[in-house]
Amino acid sequence: MKSFFKVISPEKLLSYKHDFLCVGQEKCTIDKCLERILAEDMVASENIPAFRRATMDGYAVNATATYGASDANPALLFIKETIGMGEIPQEKIGFQEASKIATGGMLPEGADSVVMIEYTDAIDSHTIEVFKSVAPLQHVIDIGEDIKINSLQCKKGQVIRAQDLGCLAALGFQELCVYQKPRVAIISTGDEIVPISQSPSMGEIRDINRYTLSAQILQNGGIPVFIANVPDNFNDLCAACEKALAIADMVLISGGSSVGMRDYTVDTIQNFDQAEILAHGVSIQPGKPTILARLSNIPIWGLPGHVTSAMIVFHILVRPFLRHLAGELNPPFYSQPSISARLTRNIASAQGREEYVRVRLEQSSDGTLATPVQGKSGLIRTMVHADGLVVIPENDEGLDAGSMVNVFLI
Amino acid sequence: MKSFFKVISPEKLLSYKHDFLCVGQEKCTIDKCLERILAEDMVASENIPAFRRATMDGYAVNATATYGASDANPALLFIKETIGMGEIPQEKIGFQEASKIATGGMLPEGADSVVMIEYTDAIDSHTIEVFKSVAPLQHVIDIGEDIKINSLQCKKGQVIRAQDLGCLAALGFQELCVYQKPRVAIISTGDEIVPISQSPSMGEIRDINRYTLSAQILQNGGIPVFIANVPDNFNDLCAACEKALAIADMVLISGGSSVGMRDYTVDTIQNFDQAEILAHGVSIQPGKPTILARLSNIPIWGLPGHVTSAMIVFHILVRPFLRHLAGELNPPFYSQPSISARLTRNIASAQGREEYVRVRLEQSSDGTLATPVQGKSGLIRTMVHADGLVVIPENDEGLDAGSMVNVFLI
C-alpha cells in the first residue's frame, strides 16, 4: 500500500491556481462573444449619443421659452422645420422658435429640450402654442449622457454579458479581443470502463465521467477534448497523458487517484520529468483522493473515479482553476448561484474535512426546503436527484434540521 | 395620434404562451445535448450496476462469515481467486470463502459484501484472517442500487444538466431526442439606426438592440436570425416581416411599437391577413409600449426601441415564451437566479403598473446591498452598471430604504 502523502485544505489547493498563467487571446466578432472573457479593457472612443437626442415625439425648443406656459397662458413658438430622422437639423433655434422632432431625432443648435406633442397645438403651419413648461434637457438624452468618451466600459477578465455587447456595439466595436477557450483533456481510467458505444459485458460498466466532466468543462468556458478510455496500467496511462499534455491547457484523469492497488495516476505523473505533485489528498468529503500536479503551465488533476466525487471535486476545485486559466478576473460575488433554504433533517459530519452534501430543493408554505439526498458517492442517481450542494465547514460536527443553509445550485 | 387599445397585465400576456405549440424535435448525439431540452421521457432500460460492485479494495465475502471477527478472534477465510477488473468471477463463494477484489470489481456469486484489505492479514497464499465484521452489502453497490430498471430518469421538457448526461451515458444512450432550437428573427427599425459596420453620421446611432436581443435569445436556447435594419416605413417593414415569418419560430421587431408618428409595427402586423394582435401595451415600466401578436403558431413581438426597455421586456415577457416554444416544461422554481439584498435607497413607483428597477449589488458587512441605478431607459449604461432587477408590484407605491428585496440577476 502506498499512503496519502500530502493532504491539504481546499483553500491551500485553490491558492495554487495563481501559479498558472492564463491562456492566450484571440479576436472574435462581437456576435460570437457572449459569455466569453474579455482580454482587454474597453474604453469609450466617443460620446454616446454624439448629439442631443429626443426621447419623445414633439418640438425641440429652448426651455426658457416655455417657462410659465399653461392652458390659460400658452407660449407661442414659430416653427423652423421638421427634423428628419437620422438627419442633421438645418436650422438653428432661436428663443421663440421650435422644430418638429420625433423620438430619436437630433436636436438642433439652440434647443435644449423637447415639448411633448400632447402639450402643443398647431395654430397654423408656422406657429404652435405650448401649454406646459419643460426643463432644460427634459425629454432629451444629452451628448455623452449614455457613454462618456474615454470612460472605462468593460474590464479585462470579465465575462461578457448581453448588456456589455450592447454597450460595445453602441461604440462600434465589431471584433473583441477575448481569451481563447482552454482545452481540457479528459482521460477515463479503469479496466472495467467501456465507452458508451460499446455494450458492456457482465462486470464492465460504461464511462460516465467522460460525459459529466465534459459538460462541466463546457459550462465553465472550456473545450473538452476526450483522449481515451485507458485500462489500469502504467504504460497505457503514460501514453494517454503524453497525448493529452501535447494538446491541452489542463488535464483531467478520472479514476486511479487514490492509493489502492490499481491507482497509477501518481506514478504516471511522476514519470514526467518536469512534473510536480502539488497535492495528493484534499480535506473534503467526497473527493479526498484528489491529485493536483503541474507540468510547466499545465495543471494535471487526478480525480476520484466515483462519478459524484468527481463532479463535486470539479465544482469545488477544478472549476476555479479552469476559470482562472480562461482569463476570468474578480468574478462577481454572486457568480456561483445559490439559494437559501431550511434543512429538513439533521446532517452529521466528521470534523477535519469540509463536507459537501447533495440536497433536493422544494418550495413549501414555510419557504424553500432542502432535503439531503441519500446514497453513496459512486451513484450518479444522487446527483440527478440533487438540485444543489450544502457545505459543512471543516470544524462543524453537522447541521441541525430546521437551520438555514446556503445551497449552491448544480 | 393612434392610441393604446389593449393594455393588459403581464400575467395576462404571459398566459397567451399556452396558445403556442412548441417546436419540432431532433436527434442529437449525447455530447451535444448539454442544456438542450429533452423531448421524451427517459426510462432506464437496465439496472445500473448490472452486478454487485465493490467500492473498496479487499475481499468479497459472505458477511455472516465475519460476524464476531476481531483482532483477538479473527475469522479464517479461504481464498478462491483474484477477480480481474471488468471480468466475470469464475468461482462461487461458500460460507468460509473469499475472493480478492479491487474497487469497481464484480462480486462473485455467494458474496454480499467486501472486507477492506486493511482489516485482513494473509496467512499464506490460500488463507486470510479477517479482524472486523462487515454487514451485508457493506462496501458494495448492489444490482440496480444506482439506477433501477424501468424507472423514470429524466423528463420530457427538462433542461439537460451535466448529471443527467452522466445518467443517460450510464444507460448507454448515445443519442437523445431533444427539441430543436427555436429560430428567432430580429428586425431593428428606425431611420436613425445604422449597422455597426457603418460609421454613423451626425444624427444617426448604431444598432444596439440587435446585439442585446441576440445574446438574450442565445442565453435562452434560441437561434438569433438577424433579418435587417429597416427604416420607419410601412412597406420596408412589411417586406422584412414577410422574410422573418418565412423562416422563424418567433419574430422580434425592435422600435416602432408605440403610438407615435413613426410607429408602424401595429399597422405592419395588421397587414398580414391571419395576424391577430393579442396585446398592445403592457402594464409594466419600463416596457409599456409592447406588442404581442400571433400569426398561426408564430408569436410576433413589437418591442420598445429603448435598449433597456427592450432588454427588460425580453427578460420578463419574451423569455418565458421562447422557453415555452423551445419545449421547456415546469422549470425548477430556482431557474431564474436571484439574490436577497437590502435596498440602500427609497424607490418610488406609480401604482397600476409593475415596475422593474435596475440595481447594482455589493457586499458589505451588513450583507448584500442593492442600490438603484439612475438613468433613463434609453441608456445602455444603466444595464451595464446593473447586476439585477427588483420588481415593485403593481399596487405598491414603492420600496423603502433598508427593506429586503429579491434581485433577479441579469
Interface residues (C-beta under 8 A of the other chain):
Chain A: M1 I30 D31 L34 I48 P49 A50 F51 R53 T55 D57 G84 M85 G86 E87 I88 P89 A102 T103 G104 G105 M106 I117 I141 E145 D146 I147 Q153 C154 R161 A162 Q163 D164 L165 G166 C167 L168 A169 A170 L171 G172 F173 Q174 G190 D191 E192 I193 V194 I196 S197 S199 P200 S201 M202 G203 E204 I205 R206 D207 I208 N209 R210 Y211 T212 S214 A215 Q216 L218 Q219 P231 D232 S258 G260 M261 R262 G305 H306 V307 M311 P332 F333 Y334 P337 I339 S340 L361 Q363 T368 G375 K376 G378 L379 I380 R381 M383 V384 A386 D387 L409 I410
Chain B: M1 I30 D31 L34 I48 P49 A50 F51 R53 T55 D57 G84 M85 G86 E87 I88 P89 A102 T103 G104 G105 M106 I117 I141 E145 D146 I147 Q153 C154 R161 A162 Q163 D164 L165 G166 C167 L168 A169 A170 L171 G172 F173 Q174 G190 D191 E192 I193 V194 I196 S197 S199 P200 S201 M202 G203 E204 I205 R206 D207 I208 N209 R210 Y211 T212 S214 A215 Q216 L218 Q219 D232 S258 G260 M261 R262 G305 H306 V307 M311 P332 F333 Y334 P337 I339 S340 L361 Q363 T368 K376 G378 L379 I380 R381 M383 V384 A386 D387 L409 I410
